[in-house]
Amino acid sequence: MPADNVQSLIDQLHEEAEMDRPNDLTPDVGIIMGSDSDLPTMAGGQGKRPGAYAALADELGFEEQTDYTDAPESRFTFETFVCSAHRTPDLMYAYAETAADRGIDVIIAGAGGKSADLPNMTASIAYPLPVIGVPVQEKSVDSVIGMPQGAPMTAVDAGKSFNAALSAAQILARQHDELRDRLVSYHEGLQADVGEASRDLHELGTPGFKREYWDE
């Protein structure tokens, strides 16, 4: 029997699935992780590389939706939950089972350790909803990508939840031109950064470039 606070989350997910709210008022992306210790990888910060939160909120203008019945102003939103495949399997199952009915279009699932089963199990239960797996650690890669034939799941390299978020946005962009434009603008910004670095390296020379950009 799940703990009371876990059961309340399970009940909440099922209640929300029955609300039949318009898609523009529900989270577009669901971000789940096996433990809150995975948050630095999934969200970024604490000395970690930028994560899914940074990609969605900072680069693409998504807002985090923390109340299912009170959507933020942004058209594109995401939500976050901790759903351990091993410690709270009932919650994991409820999240995956209700995701489509709650309006989620794509799930990003991150897990660490050698038995990183959350992405795989979520993909199996939520099928055919697309799930993007994030191995939180290098030792999690084999577990996350080890899906059998007929049970598809996309996955990114260890720790790269930022790329998982970009992939989720690409899936959504097939139906939303506004989001497609944001992705194109982000990519053009990357190109401009490379072009600037290339010109500066060429014109300043290697010693000058190092003095300009690398020296304290």
Backbone hydrogen bonds, N-H to C=O, Kabsch-Sander energy under -0.5 kcal/mol:
donor,donor_aa,acceptor,acceptor_aa,energy
7,Q,3,A,-3.1
8,S,4,D,-2.3
9,L,5,N,-1.2
10,I,6,V,-2.2
11,D,7,Q,-2.8
12,Q,8,S,-2.1
13,L,9,L,-2.4
14,H,10,I,-2.0
15,E,11,D,-2.4
16,E,12,Q,-2.5
17,A,13,L,-1.9
18,E,14,H,-1.0
18,E,15,E,-0.6
19,M,16,E,-1.4
25,L,22,P,-2.1
26,T,23,N,-1.2
28,D,77,T,-1.8
29,V,77,T,-1.5
30,G,106,V,-2.1
31,I,29,V,-0.5
31,I,79,E,-2.8
32,I,30,G,-0.6
32,I,108,I,-2.8
33,M,81,F,-1.4
34,G,110,G,-1.5
38,D,35,S,-2.0
39,L,36,D,-1.3
41,T,38,D,-0.8
42,M,38,D,-2.3
43,A,39,L,-3.5
44,G,39,L,-0.8
44,G,40,P,-1.1
45,G,48,K,-0.7
48,K,45,G,-2.0
51,G,43,A,-0.9
52,A,42,M,-1.4
53,Y,42,M,-1.2
54,A,43,A,-0.6
55,A,51,G,-2.1
56,L,52,A,-2.6
57,A,53,Y,-3.1
58,D,53,Y,-0.7
58,D,54,A,-1.0
59,E,54,A,-1.6
60,L,55,A,-1.0
62,F,56,L,-2.9
63,E,76,F,-1.7
65,Q,78,F,-3.5
66,T,64,E,-0.7
70,D,67,D,-1.7
77,T,75,R,-0.5
78,F,63,E,-1.8
79,E,29,V,-2.0
81,F,31,I,-2.1
83,C,33,M,-2.5
83,C,81,F,-0.5
88,T,84,S,-1.5
92,M,88,T,-2.2
93,Y,89,P,-2.6
94,A,90,D,-2.4
95,Y,91,L,-2.7
96,A,92,M,-2.5
97,E,93,Y,-2.8
98,T,94,A,-2.0
99,A,95,Y,-1.2
102,R,98,T,-1.9
103,G,100,A,-1.6
104,I,99,A,-2.2
105,D,28,D,-2.5
106,V,28,D,-1.3
107,I,130,P,-2.2
108,I,30,G,-3.2
109,A,107,I,-0.5
109,A,132,I,-2.4
110,G,32,I,-2.5
110,G,108,I,-0.5
111,A,134,V,-1.9
117,D,115,S,-1.8
121,M,117,D,-2.8
122,T,118,L,-2.5
123,A,119,P,-2.4
124,S,120,N,-2.0
125,I,121,M,-2.4
126,A,122,T,-3.1
127,Y,123,A,-1.0
129,L,126,A,-2.3
132,I,107,I,-2.9
133,G,131,V,-0.6
133,G,154,T,-3.2
134,V,109,A,-2.7
136,V,111,A,-2.8
136,V,134,V,-0.6
140,S,137,Q,-1.7
141,V,138,E,-1.5
144,V,140,S,-2.3
145,I,141,V,-2.6
146,G,142,D,-0.8
147,M,145,I,-1.7
151,A,148,P,-2.0
154,T,131,V,-1.5
156,V,133,G,-2.2
159,G,135,P,-3.2
160,K,157,D,-2.0
161,S,159,G,-1.4
162,F,50,P,-0.5
164,A,160,K,-1.3
165,A,161,S,-2.2
166,L,162,F,-1.9
167,S,163,N,-2.4
168,A,164,A,-2.2
169,A,165,A,-2.4
170,Q,166,L,-2.0
171,I,167,S,-1.9
172,L,168,A,-2.0
173,A,169,A,-2.4
174,R,170,Q,-0.7
174,R,171,I,-0.9
175,Q,172,L,-2.0
176,H,172,L,-0.6
180,R,176,H,-1.9
181,D,177,D,-2.4
182,R,178,E,-1.6
183,L,179,L,-2.2
184,V,180,R,-2.4
185,S,181,D,-2.4
186,Y,182,R,-2.2
187,H,183,L,-2.3
188,E,184,V,-2.5
189,G,185,S,-1.8
190,L,186,Y,-1.6
191,Q,187,H,-2.2
192,A,188,E,-2.3
193,D,189,G,-2.0
194,V,190,L,-2.1
195,G,191,Q,-2.6
196,E,192,A,-2.5
197,A,193,D,-2.3
198,S,194,V,-2.6
199,R,195,G,-2.3
200,D,196,E,-2.5
201,L,197,A,-2.6
202,H,198,S,-2.2
203,E,199,R,-2.9
204,L,200,D,-2.9
205,G,201,L,-1.4
208,G,204,L,-0.7
209,F,205,G,-2.8
210,K,206,T,-2.5
211,R,207,P,-2.1
212,E,208,G,-2.3
213,Y,209,F,-2.7
214,W,210,K,-2.0
215,D,210,K,-1.7
